[in-house]
Amino acid sequence: CAEYGLHESFPMYSGGLGVLAGDHCKTASDLRLPFTGVGLLYRAGYFHQRLDGEGNQLATYVESDIDNLPISAVKDAGGQQVQVSVEFPERTVHAAVWKARVGHVAVYLLDTDVEENSPEDRAIAYQLYGGDTETRIKKEMILGLGGVRALRSLGLSPTVWHINEGHSAFLILERIRELVSAGESFAAAMEAVAASTVFTTHTPVPAGHDHFPEDMVLRYLEALISQLGIKPKKLLELGRLPDAGPDFNMTALALRGSRHQNGVSQIHGAVSASICAKCWPQIPAEENPMGFITNGVHVPTFLDQAWADLYDRFLGADWRNHLSDFDYWQRIHDIPDHLFWSVSQSIKSQMLYAVRASITEQHLRNHVSEPHIERILRHIDPSDPNVLTIGFARRFATYKRATLLFQNLDWLRHLIDKDERPVVFIFAGKAHPADGPGQQLMRDIHEMSARPEFVGKVLLVEGYDLGLARRLVCGVDVWLNNPVYSMEASGTSGMKAAINGTINLSVTDGWWGEGFTGDNGWAIRPSPHRNDEARRDAEDARTLYEILQDGVIPLYYARGKHGYSPDWVALAKRSMATVLPRFNMKRALEEYISDFYIPAAQKGRQISADKKNGARELAKWKGRVEKAWAGVAIRNLDDPPHRMTFGDKLCMDVAVKLNGLAPEDLVVEFQIARPKETNEAAVGGGFTLDESPMQRFGAEETEVALVARFTPAGSVDGTDEQRYSLELKPEWCGRLSYRIRVYPFHRLLTHPLEAGRLVWL
């Protein structure tokens, strides 16, 4: 992975991708999984953030002292630090190998700042995501090619390889190169490598996928292309997506070089299937190989210690062994309300201390007077934390709509201009130094915070990092998240908030589309006007104001005799009890193990058995299918009846032009769809059977109820056409739709439709 977010003291991360990778490693250690991470060592890491008096983000890079980082040099038998080399145009670049220990898991980090390199090459991995396009391809070559070589130099031969986002996809080419150098054909090597490779995409939009100019790829991979034994055109085809421009796309390479692919939430899985559908152009997006595993968070990292102590007291010390046991976590409701509230307020006080100190330092540096600072901080009182506090902290990207709250200033002013029911909004986050619109969002929030009516009620805190993020998700009362629907791949900050008793107010995108139960937080449902940006934002803002006005604020301030709202505490408990067991990284990693790692290990062994005969067989078969497919066609040999009596047998025959393929190379499939409201089995009557156009079949109002395969029944009149026959008795009455299709199939395929070829009748 390109980044690892393990702790704020080890700045090798920029955001969610790195933190997820860190949580993945921590949980692999908890489960004693034989797992190894590979990344880059960034001497300066990601930038430190300050805000000036106008709300401008000031990015500074601080070089880490290697001696103070939690890493050690990896040394060979002779006591020298292990190095790997990667061929660049007209030179070789070297990288030293360091090791970070994440519990039982080793994460190996490659460092190009070595004496053997030129000053330019020593700086390749100096900054995370720093530099231009050419710097990025250098980084990704070191990560992908050098990463494989580093593992080999340490004697490690992973059974399964997991590409976490496209940055490391060059590892596919390096593994193929190894097999080609041992005598395999490129095609067979590709099948062997892909069978044991998992690819996870975290990107919700095509523009977010890493890509490079093709001439740059050819220039930097010239030596590798020769070693792969292929023509440059073949390499470029691996990184092309139809209608996606001329660049070499790293996601396309990762998709073609893996057989196990997933998005990071149910919604994102569907979005990714659509985005990546061009890799399987004849396959409906909902049926292509792209799956999903919803992210989770590492509970021991993000659960505040005060909650852990409370769990020890009321749930028993073994609660850590029940992280995914939903019924177990319903015991949270047995914790006395006053104690639950007391713990939450104690954590909130600690957060307010940190925010107060940060804002004071920030404004003093920007020459704000002490009296005005006190006015700004009048509701940030750690000794009296019982003020409704709403947090928004994340990367400042435009699609996350950090300023949605300010769509209607009159309504917002009405909501928070009540001294008896004060409301404070705390904003924090970073924008990429090259993201002008993202930085403008911060300036806009700063401007709002300086308006007289919002002073002390809208705060923008600088220095966003893992430490501040932990403080905020644990300490605020409500976690606000309002991205443009379908643009949030998963989001994990809301999970971290919920496990700490913070209540989510979020668009039902990413994980919250699965996590919202109707009574564990608040939901901003997708606007029907998604293509009208202004109307969509206005409607989402209206929903947000209504929830604040009629739900959040009155519920929080419905204080009982003990000084807090019993219904608020009940909601916070439901938030914690429903989210913690479902959205922790233990559950997510166990799904990776069962759904991807074990199948990839098994398929890899199957493909590579008997000196990789399976890989050669599958590659040869795919080549044959590719050559023949344009001539494959299917037609009806008879007209099926349109009306039948229940219990009658349906008989159908079709003819398939094989174009040189064998009958067993193809699957001819019959699918029946029925209206979704038809759930009961038929007991009499009849049905109407209609041939359905592909675009209507399986629409929202119907569901696929039956899939059956035709069986080969000999040639049609001695021609190249093969007869396929079907006999079945439909089990339902009413109007049914059907369709027939043919696609290539081989026993060694990982996914039945991975060949990407399909013809409809």
C-alpha positions in Angstrom: 0.0 0.0 0.0 1.2 3.5 -0.7 0.6 4.7 2.9 0.1 3.3 6.4 -1.7 5.3 9.1 -0.4 3.6 12.3 -0.1 6.6 14.6 0.3 10.4 14.3 3.9 10.1 15.5 4.7 8.1 12.4 3.5 10.3 9.6 3.4 7.8 6.7 -0.3 8.5 5.8 -2.5 11.3 4.4 -6.0 10.0 5.0 -8.5 7.2 5.0 -6.6 4.8 2.7 -3.5 4.8 5.0 -5.5 4.6 8.2 -7.4 1.6 6.8 -4.1 -0.1 5.8 -2.9 0.5 9.4 -6.1 -0.9 10.9 -5.8 -3.9 8.5 -2.3 -4.7 9.8 -3.2 -4.2 13.4 -6.2 -6.6 13.1 -4.1 -9.1 11.2 -1.8 -9.1 14.2 -4.7 -9.5 16.6 -5.9 -12.5 14.6 -2.3 -13.9 14.3 -2.7 -13.9 10.6 0.5 -14.6 8.6 0.5 -11.2 7.0 3.2 -8.8 5.7 2.9 -5.2 4.6 5.0 -3.4 2.0 5.2 0.4 1.6 7.5 3.4 1.2 9.4 5.3 3.8 8.7 9.0 3.5 11.3 11.0 5.2 9.0 14.1 5.4 5.7 12.2 5.3 2.6 14.2 4.8 2.5 17.9 5.6 1.8 19.6 8.9 -1.0 22.1 8.8 -1.4 25.6 10.1 -4.1 28.2 9.3 -3.3 31.9 9.0 -5.6 34.8 9.9 -7.5 34.5 6.6 -8.1 30.8 6.9 -5.4 29.9 4.3 -3.8 26.5 4.8 -0.1 26.7 5.4 1.6 23.4 4.6 5.0 22.6 6.1 7.0 19.5 5.8 9.1 18.3 8.7 11.7 15.7 8.0 11.5 12.8 10.4 14.5 11.7 12.5 15.0 8.1 11.4 16.5 7.3 14.8 13.3 8.3 16.5 10.9 6.4 14.2 9.7 2.9 15.2 11.6 1.2 12.5 14.8 -0.9 12.2 17.1 -1.5 9.3 16.7 -4.9 7.7 20.2 -6.5 7.4 21.6 -9.4 5.5 23.8 -12.2 6.8 26.8 -9.9 6.4 25.3 -7.2 8.6 24.6 -4.8 5.7 21.2 -3.2 5.2 19.3 -5.0 2.5 18.8 -3.0 -0.7 16.8 -3.7 -3.8 17.2 -2.1 -7.2 14.8 -1.0 -9.9 15.7 -0.2 -13.5 14.8 3.3 -14.5 15.6 5.0 -17.9 19.4 5.0 -18.3 20.1 4.2 -14.6 19.3 1.9 -11.7 17.6 3.2 -8.6 18.3 1.6 -5.2 16.1 1.4 -2.1 17.0 0.4 1.4 14.6 -1.8 3.3 13.4 -0.9 6.8 11.0 -2.8 9.0 8.2 -1.5 11.2 6.6 -3.9 13.7 2.8 -3.7 14.0 2.3 -6.2 16.7 3.1 -9.6 15.1 3.0 -8.1 11.6 6.0 -6.8 9.8 5.6 -3.8 7.5 8.6 -3.4 5.2 9.3 0.2 4.0 11.5 1.1 1.0 13.7 4.1 1.3 15.3 5.7 -1.8 17.4 8.2 0.3 20.6 6.2 -0.1 24.1 7.2 -1.2 24.0 5.1 -4.3 21.3 7.3 -5.8 21.5 10.7 -7.4 20.0 13.6 -5.4 16.9 13.5 -7.7 16.4 9.8 -7.0 17.1 10.1 -3.3 14.0 12.4 -3.1 11.6 10.0 -4.9 10.0 8.9 -1.6 10.8 12.1 0.4 7.2 13.3 0.5 3.9 11.3 0.5 2.1 12.2 -2.7 4.6 15.0 -3.4 5.9 15.9 -6.9 4.5 15.7 -10.4 3.3 12.8 -12.6 6.8 11.6 -13.2 7.6 11.5 -9.5 4.4 9.4 -9.0 5.4 6.8 -11.5 8.8 6.5 -9.9 7.2 6.0 -6.5 4.9 3.4 -7.8 7.7 1.5 -9.6 9.7 1.4 -6.4 6.6 0.3 -4.5 5.4 -2.3 -7.0 8.5 -3.7 -8.6 10.8 -3.0 -5.6 8.3 -4.2 -3.1 8.3 -7.7 -4.7 12.0 -7.8 -4.9 12.3 -6.8 -1.2 10.1 -9.7 -0.2 12.1 -12.1 -2.3 15.4 -10.8 -0.9 14.0 -11.7 2.6 13.1 -15.2 1.5 9.3 -14.4 1.6 7.0 -16.0 -0.9 3.4 -14.9 -0.2 0.6 -17.2 -1.1 -1.8 -14.3 -1.7 -1.0 -10.8 -2.8 -3.3 -7.9 -1.9 -3.1 -4.7 -4.0 -4.6 -1.9 -1.8 -5.6 0.7 -4.4 -3.8 0.9 -7.8 -0.6 2.5 -6.6 1.1 -0.8 -6.1 -0.2 -2.6 -9.3 3.2 -2.8 -10.9 3.8 -5.7 -8.6 1.7 -7.7 -11.1 4.3 -7.1 -13.8 7.2 -8.0 -11.6 5.6 -11.3 -10.6 4.9 -12.1 -14.2 8.5 -11.2 -15.1 9.7 -13.8 -12.5 7.6 -16.5 -14.1 8.6 -15.5 -17.7 12.3 -15.6 -16.7 11.6 -19.2 -15.5 10.3 -20.2 -18.9 6.5 -19.5 -18.8 4.7 -17.7 -21.5 3.4 -14.2 -20.7 -0.2 -15.4 -20.9 0.3 -18.4 -18.6 2.2 -16.2 -16.2 -0.6 -13.7 -16.1 -3.1 -16.4 -15.2 -0.9 -17.8 -12.5 -0.3 -14.3 -11.0 -3.9 -13.1 -11.3 -5.3 -16.2 -9.6 -3.6 -15.4 -6.3 -4.1 -11.6 -6.4 -6.7 -9.5 -4.6 -7.4 -5.9 -5.6 -9.3 -3.4 -3.4 -10.4 -0.1 -4.9 -11.3 2.8 -2.6 -12.1 5.3 -5.3 -15.7 6.3 -6.1 -15.0 8.3 -9.3 -13.1 7.4 -12.5 -11.0 10.5 -12.2 -9.6 9.3 -8.9 -7.8 6.4 -10.5 -4.0 6.8 -11.0 -2.9 7.0 -14.6 0.2 8.0 -16.6 0.9 9.1 -20.2 1.6 6.0 -22.3 4.9 7.4 -23.6 6.1 7.8 -20.0 5.1 4.2 -19.1 7.0 2.9 -22.2 10.0 5.0 -21.3 10.2 3.9 -17.6 9.3 0.3 -18.2 11.4 -0.3 -21.3 13.7 -2.7 -19.6 10.8 -4.6 -18.0 8.9 -4.9 -21.3 11.9 -6.7 -22.8 12.1 -9.0 -19.8 8.4 -9.8 -20.1 8.9 -10.9 -23.7 6.0 -8.8 -25.1 5.6 -5.9 -27.4 5.0 -2.4 -26.0 1.5 -2.5 -27.4 0.6 -5.5 -25.3 1.8 -3.8 -22.1 -0.3 -0.7 -22.9 -3.4 -2.8 -23.5 -3.2 -3.9 -19.9 -3.6 -0.3 -18.7 -6.3 0.8 -21.1 -10.0 1.3 -20.5 -12.3 1.9 -23.5 -13.4 5.5 -23.8 -11.2 6.5 -20.8 -8.5 8.4 -22.7 -5.1 7.4 -23.9 -3.3 7.2 -20.5 -2.1 4.0 -18.8 -4.6 3.3 -16.0 -3.3 1.6 -12.9 -6.8 0.5 -11.9 -7.1 -1.3 -15.3 -3.8 -3.0 -14.7 -4.9 -4.1 -11.2 -8.2 -5.4 -12.5 -6.6 -7.4 -15.4 -3.9 -8.7 -13.1 -6.2 -10.0 -10.3 -9.2 -12.3 -10.1 -10.5 -11.2 -6.7 -11.8 -7.6 -6.7 -13.8 -5.5 -4.3 -15.1 -2.1 -3.3 -15.3 -1.0 0.3 -19.1 -0.8 1.0 -22.2 -2.2 -0.6 -22.9 1.0 -2.4 -19.3 1.5 -3.5 -19.2 -2.1 -4.7 -22.0 -1.3 -7.1 -20.5 2.0 -8.1 -17.1 0.3 -8.7 -18.7 -2.4 -10.7 -20.2 0.3 -13.0 -16.9 2.3 -13.2 -14.9 -0.8 -14.0 -17.5 -2.4 -16.3 -15.4 -1.5 -19.3 -12.9 -4.3 -18.4 -15.8 -6.8 -18.9 -17.6 -4.9 -21.7 -20.3 -7.5 -22.5 -21.1 -8.3 -18.8 -23.9 -6.4 -17.0 -22.2 -4.3 -14.3 -24.2 -6.0 -11.5 -22.9 -9.4 -12.5 -19.2 -8.6 -13.2 -16.5 -9.9 -10.8 -16.4 -6.7 -8.7 -17.7 -7.4 -5.2 -17.5 -5.6 -1.9 -16.4 -5.8 1.7 -17.5 -3.0 3.9 -14.6 -1.3 5.8 -14.3 -1.5 9.6 -12.1 0.2 12.2 -9.6 -1.2 14.7 -11.6 -0.9 17.9 -8.6 -0.9 20.3 -7.1 2.0 18.4 -10.1 4.3 18.2 -12.1 3.3 21.3 -11.4 5.8 24.1 -9.7 4.3 27.1 -12.6 5.5 29.4 -15.0 3.4 27.4 -12.7 0.4 27.5 -12.5 0.7 31.3 -16.3 0.9 31.4 -16.6 -2.2 29.3 -14.1 -4.1 31.5 -16.4 -3.2 34.5 -19.8 -4.0 33.0 -19.1 -6.5 30.2 -16.1 -8.3 31.6 -12.5 -8.3 30.4 -13.2 -10.7 27.5 -15.3 -8.1 25.5 -12.4 -7.9 23.1 -13.1 -11.5 22.1 -16.7 -10.6 21.1 -16.1 -7.7 18.8 -18.4 -9.2 16.0 -21.0 -10.7 18.3 -24.1 -8.4 17.8 -26.1 -10.0 20.6 -23.3 -9.5 23.1 -23.1 -5.8 22.4 -26.7 -5.3 23.3 -25.6 -5.5 26.9 -24.5 -1.9 26.5 -28.1 -1.0 27.2 -27.6 -2.5 30.7 -25.0 0.2 31.6 -26.7 2.7 33.9 -27.6 5.9 32.1 -25.9 8.2 34.5 -22.6 6.3 34.3 -22.8 6.2 30.5 -23.4 10.0 30.4 -20.6 10.6 32.9 -18.1 8.8 30.8 -19.1 10.5 27.7 -18.9 13.9 29.4 -15.4 13.1 30.7 -14.2 12.2 27.2 -15.8 15.4 25.9 -14.0 17.5 28.4 -10.7 16.1 27.3 -11.6 16.9 23.7 -12.6 20.5 24.6 -9.2 21.0 26.4 -7.4 20.0 23.2 -9.6 22.2 21.0 -9.3 25.1 23.3 -5.5 24.9 23.4 -5.2 24.5 19.7 -7.5 27.5 18.9 -5.8 29.7 21.5 -2.4 29.0 20.0 -3.7 29.5 16.4 -5.3 32.8 17.1 -2.5 34.2 19.3 -0.1 33.4 16.5 -2.5 35.3 14.1 -2.5 38.3 16.4 -6.1 37.9 17.7 -6.7 39.6 21.1 -7.2 37.6 24.2 -10.7 39.0 24.9 -11.8 38.0 21.4 -10.3 34.6 21.9 -12.3 34.2 25.1 -15.4 35.2 23.1 -14.6 32.6 20.5 -14.1 29.9 23.2 -17.0 30.8 25.5 -18.8 27.5 24.8 -15.6 25.5 24.8 -15.5 25.0 28.5 -14.0 21.7 29.7 -15.4 22.2 33.2 -19.0 22.5 31.8 -19.1 20.4 28.6 -22.9 20.0 28.5 -23.2 22.1 25.3 -24.4 20.4 22.1 -21.2 19.9 20.0 -21.3 18.8 16.4 -18.1 17.7 14.6 -17.1 17.6 11.0 -13.5 16.5 10.4 -12.1 14.9 7.3 -10.2 15.6 4.1 -11.5 18.9 2.5 -12.5 17.6 -0.9 -15.3 19.4 -2.7 -17.6 16.3 -2.9 -17.6 16.1 0.9 -19.5 19.4 0.9 -17.9 20.9 4.1 -19.9 24.1 3.6 -23.4 22.5 3.1 -24.3 23.7 6.5 -24.1 27.3 5.3 -26.5 27.0 2.4 -29.2 29.0 4.2 -27.7 31.4 6.7 -31.0 32.7 8.0 -32.2 29.2 8.9 -28.8 28.3 10.5 -28.8 31.5 12.5 -32.3 30.7 13.8 -31.2 27.3 14.8 -28.2 28.3 16.9 -29.1 31.8 18.1 -30.5 30.6 21.4 -28.5 31.1 24.5 -30.5 28.6 26.4 -29.7 25.9 23.8 -26.2 26.7 22.5 -24.9 24.7 19.5 -21.2 24.5 18.5 -19.9 23.2 15.2 -16.2 22.2 15.1 -14.6 21.8 11.7 -11.2 20.3 11.0 -9.4 18.7 8.1 -6.8 19.1 5.4 -6.9 19.8 1.7 -4.2 18.5 -0.6 -1.7 21.4 -1.2 -2.6 21.3 -4.9 -6.3 21.3 -4.3 -7.3 24.9 -4.7 -11.1 24.3 -4.3 -10.6 22.2 -1.2 -8.5 25.0 0.4 -11.2 27.5 -0.6 -13.7 25.5 1.5 -11.5 26.2 4.6 -11.4 29.9 3.8 -15.1 29.9 3.5 -15.6 28.2 6.9 -13.1 30.6 8.4 -15.1 33.5 7.0 -18.3 32.1 8.5 -16.6 31.6 11.9 -15.7 35.3 11.9 -19.2 36.5 11.3 -20.6 38.2 14.5 -23.6 35.8 14.7 -21.4 32.7 14.4 -18.4 33.7 16.5 -17.9 30.9 19.1 -20.5 28.7 17.4 -18.5 27.8 14.3 -14.9 26.8 14.9 -12.2 25.7 12.5 -9.3 23.9 14.1 -5.9 23.5 12.5 -3.4 20.7 12.7 -5.6 17.8 11.6 -4.0 14.4 12.1 -4.8 11.1 13.6 -4.5 12.4 17.2 -6.9 15.3 16.6 -9.3 13.0 14.7 -9.4 10.6 17.7 -10.2 13.4 20.0 -13.0 14.7 17.9 -14.7 11.4 17.1 -14.7 10.5 20.7 -15.6 13.8 22.2 -18.3 15.5 20.1 -22.0 14.7 20.5 -22.9 14.4 16.8 -20.8 13.4 13.8 -21.8 15.3 10.7 -21.1 13.8 7.2 -22.8 15.1 4.1 -21.0 14.1 0.9 -22.6 14.0 -2.5 -24.4 10.7 -2.6 -22.5 7.8 -4.2 -19.2 9.8 -3.9 -18.2 8.4 -0.5 -16.6 5.0 -1.0 -17.0 4.0 2.6 -16.0 6.6 5.2 -14.8 5.3 8.5 -14.8 8.4 10.8 -18.5 7.8 11.5 -17.8 4.3 12.6 -15.1 5.6 15.0 -17.6 8.1 16.3 -20.4 5.6 16.9 -18.2 3.1 18.8 -17.6 6.0 21.2 -21.2 6.8 21.7 -21.2 9.7 19.2 -24.4 9.8 17.1 -24.1 10.0 13.3 -26.0 12.6 11.2 -25.0 11.5 7.7 -26.0 11.1 4.1 -26.9 7.4 3.6 -23.8 6.8 1.5 -20.9 4.5 2.0 -21.0 2.5 5.2 -24.0 4.5 6.6 -26.2 3.1 3.9 -25.8 -0.2 5.7 -25.3 1.1 9.2 -28.3 3.3 9.6 -31.1 1.2 11.2 -33.7 4.0 11.5 -33.2 4.4 15.3 -29.4 4.7 15.8 -28.8 8.2 14.3 -30.1 10.5 11.6 -30.1 10.1 7.8 -30.0 12.5 4.9 -31.5 10.4 2.2 -30.4 10.9 -1.4 -32.1 13.7 -3.3 -34.0 12.6 -6.4 -32.4 15.6 -8.2 -28.8 14.2 -8.3 -28.0 15.7 -11.7 -29.1 19.2 -10.7 -26.3 20.3 -8.3 -27.9 23.4 -7.0 -31.3 21.8 -6.3 -29.7 18.7 -4.8 -27.6 20.8 -2.4 -30.5 22.9 -1.4 -32.7 19.9 -0.7 -29.9 18.1 1.3 -29.3 21.3 3.3 -33.0 21.6 4.0 -33.1 18.1 5.3 -30.0 18.8 7.4 -31.7 21.9 9.0 -34.9 20.0 9.6 -33.0 17.2 11.4 -31.2 19.7 13.5 -34.3 21.7 14.2 -36.7 18.9 14.9 -34.5 16.1 16.0 -31.0 16.8 17.2 -31.3 20.1 19.2 -34.6 19.4 21.0 -33.5 15.8 21.9 -30.2 16.9 23.3 -31.7 19.6 25.5 -34.7 17.5 26.7 -32.9 17.3 30.0 -34.3 15.3 32.8 -33.9 15.7 36.6 -30.3 14.5 36.4 -29.2 17.2 34.0 -29.1 15.2 30.8 -31.5 13.8 28.2 -32.4 10.2 28.9 -33.6 9.8 25.3 -30.3 11.1 24.0 -28.4 8.6 26.1 -30.6 5.8 24.8 -29.9 6.9 21.2 -26.1 7.0 21.9 -26.3 3.5 23.3 -28.1 2.2 20.2 -25.5 3.9 18.1 -22.7 2.1 19.9 -24.5 -1.2 20.2 -25.5 -1.4 16.5 -22.3 -0.1 14.9 -19.5 -1.6 17.0 -20.2 -5.3 16.3 -20.9 -4.7 12.6 -18.2 -2.2 11.5 -15.0 -3.3 13.2 -12.0 -4.3 11.3 -12.1 -7.8 12.8 -15.3 -8.5 10.9 -13.9 -6.9 7.8 -10.7 -8.9 7.8 -12.5 -12.2 8.6 -14.6 -11.5 5.4 -11.4 -10.8 3.5 -10.1 -14.2 4.7 -13.2 -16.2 3.9 -14.2 -14.4 0.7 -10.9 -13.5 -0.9 -7.7 -14.7 0.8 -8.7 -18.4 1.1 -10.3 -18.6 -2.4 -7.2 -16.8 -3.8 -4.9 -19.2 -2.1 -6.9 -22.2 -3.3 -7.2 -20.9 -6.9 -3.5 -20.0 -6.9 -2.6 -23.5 -5.9 -5.0 -25.0 -8.4 -3.7 -22.9 -11.3 0.0 -23.5 -10.4 -0.3 -27.2 -9.7 1.7 -29.7 -11.7 4.3 -27.1 -12.9 1.6 -24.6 -13.8 -0.2 -26.8 -16.2 -3.5 -25.2 -15.2 -2.2 -21.7 -16.0 -1.1 -22.8 -19.4 -4.4 -24.6 -20.1 -6.5 -21.6 -19.0 -4.4 -19.1 -21.0 -4.6 -21.2 -24.1 -8.3 -21.6 -23.7 -8.8 -17.8 -23.3 -6.8 -17.2 -26.4 -9.0 -19.6 -28.3 -12.2 -18.0 -27.0 -10.9 -14.5 -27.8 -10.2 -15.4 -31.4 -13.5 -17.2 -32.0 -15.9 -15.0 -30.0 -16.8 -12.5 -32.7 -18.3 -15.4 -34.7 -20.4 -16.9 -31.8 -24.1 -16.4 -32.3 -27.3 -17.8 -30.8 -30.8 -18.2 -32.3 -34.1 -19.8 -31.4 -35.0 -23.1 -33.0 -38.6 -22.9 -32.0 -41.1 -20.4 -30.5 -41.8 -21.1 -26.8 -45.5 -20.9 -25.8 -46.5 -17.6 -24.3 -49.3 -19.0 -22.1 -49.0 -22.2 -20.1 -50.9 -24.0 -17.4 -49.2 -24.4 -14.1 -47.4 -27.8 -14.0 -46.8 -27.9 -17.7 -43.3 -28.7 -18.9 -41.5 -25.9 -20.8 -39.3 -27.2 -23.6 -36.9 -25.0 -25.5 -34.2 -25.5 -28.1 -31.6 -23.0 -29.3 -28.8 -23.2 -31.8 -25.4 -21.7 -31.1 -22.8 -21.1 -33.8 -19.6 -22.3 -32.1 -17.1 -20.8 -34.6 -14.6 -23.4 -33.8 -15.2 -23.7 -30.1 -16.3 -26.9 -28.4 -19.8 -27.3 -26.9 -18.3 -27.6 -23.5 -16.6 -24.3 -23.9 -19.9 -22.5 -23.6 -22.7 -22.1 -21.1 -26.2 -21.4 -22.5 -28.3 -20.0 -19.7 -32.0 -19.5 -19.3 -33.2 -16.9 -16.7 -36.7 -16.2 -15.5 -37.6 -13.0 -13.7 -40.8 -12.3 -11.8 -42.4 -9.3 -10.1 -40.7 -8.7 -6.7 -44.0 -8.7 -4.9 -44.6 -12.3 -6.0 -43.0 -14.1 -3.0 -45.3 -17.0 -2.5 -45.1 -20.3 -4.5 -47.9 -20.9 -7.0 -50.6 -23.4 -6.2 -52.6 -23.3 -9.4 -53.6 -21.3 -12.5 -51.1 -20.5 -15.2 -48.5 -18.1 -16.3 -47.6 -15.8 -19.2 -44.0 -16.1 -20.4 -42.6 -13.0 -22.2 -39.2 -12.7 -23.9 -37.7 -9.6 -22.2 -35.2 -7.1 -23.5 -32.0 -7.1 -21.6 -32.4 -3.5 -20.4 -35.8 -4.2 -18.8 -35.1 -7.7 -17.4 -34.1 -7.6 -13.8 -35.2 -4.0 -13.4 -36.1 -2.7 -9.9 -39.7 -4.1 -10.1 -38.5 -7.6 -11.0 -36.1 -10.2 -9.6 -34.3 -13.1 -11.1 -36.2 -16.2 -9.8 -34.6 -19.0 -11.7 -31.4 -19.7 -13.6 -31.1 -22.9 -15.6 -28.6 -24.2 -18.1 -29.3 -25.7 -21.5 -27.6 -29.0 -22.3 -25.8 -29.8 -25.5 -27.9 -32.0 -27.8 -25.7 -32.5 -30.9 -25.1 -30.4 -34.0 -27.9 -28.8 -36.0 -28.1 -30.6 -39.4 -24.4 -31.3 -39.5 -23.4 -27.6 -39.4 -21.1 -25.7 -37.1 -24.2 -24.9 -35.0 -24.8 -26.8 -31.8 -28.3 -27.6 -30.5 -28.8 -26.9 -26.8 -32.0 -28.1 -25.1 -33.9 -27.2 -21.9 -36.8 -28.8 -20.1 -38.2 -27.3 -16.8 -41.4 -26.7 -14.9 -41.7 -23.1 -13.7 -43.0 -23.0 -10.1 -44.9 -19.7 -10.3 -48.0 -18.2 -11.7 -48.6 -14.9 -13.3 -46.5 -12.9 -15.8 -42.9 -14.0 -16.0 -40.0 -12.6 -18.2 -37.2 -14.7 -19.6 -34.0 -14.2 -21.4 -31.3 -16.5 -22.9 -27.6 -15.9 -23.1 -24.4 -17.7 -23.9 -21.0 -17.1 -22.4 -17.6 -19.0 -22.4 -16.8 -21.1 -19.4 -13.9 -23.1 -18.1 -13.5 -25.1 -14.9 -10.4 -23.1 -13.9 -12.1 -19.7 -14.0 -12.3 -17.8 -10.7 -15.5 -16.0 -11.7 -17.9 -17.5 -14.2 -18.0 -14.3 -16.2 -14.3 -13.2 -15.9 -13.7 -13.7 -19.6 -15.9 -10.7 -20.2 -17.7 -12.2 -23.1 -21.5 -12.8 -23.4 -24.1 -12.9 -26.2 -27.8 -12.4 -25.6 -30.5 -14.1 -27.7 
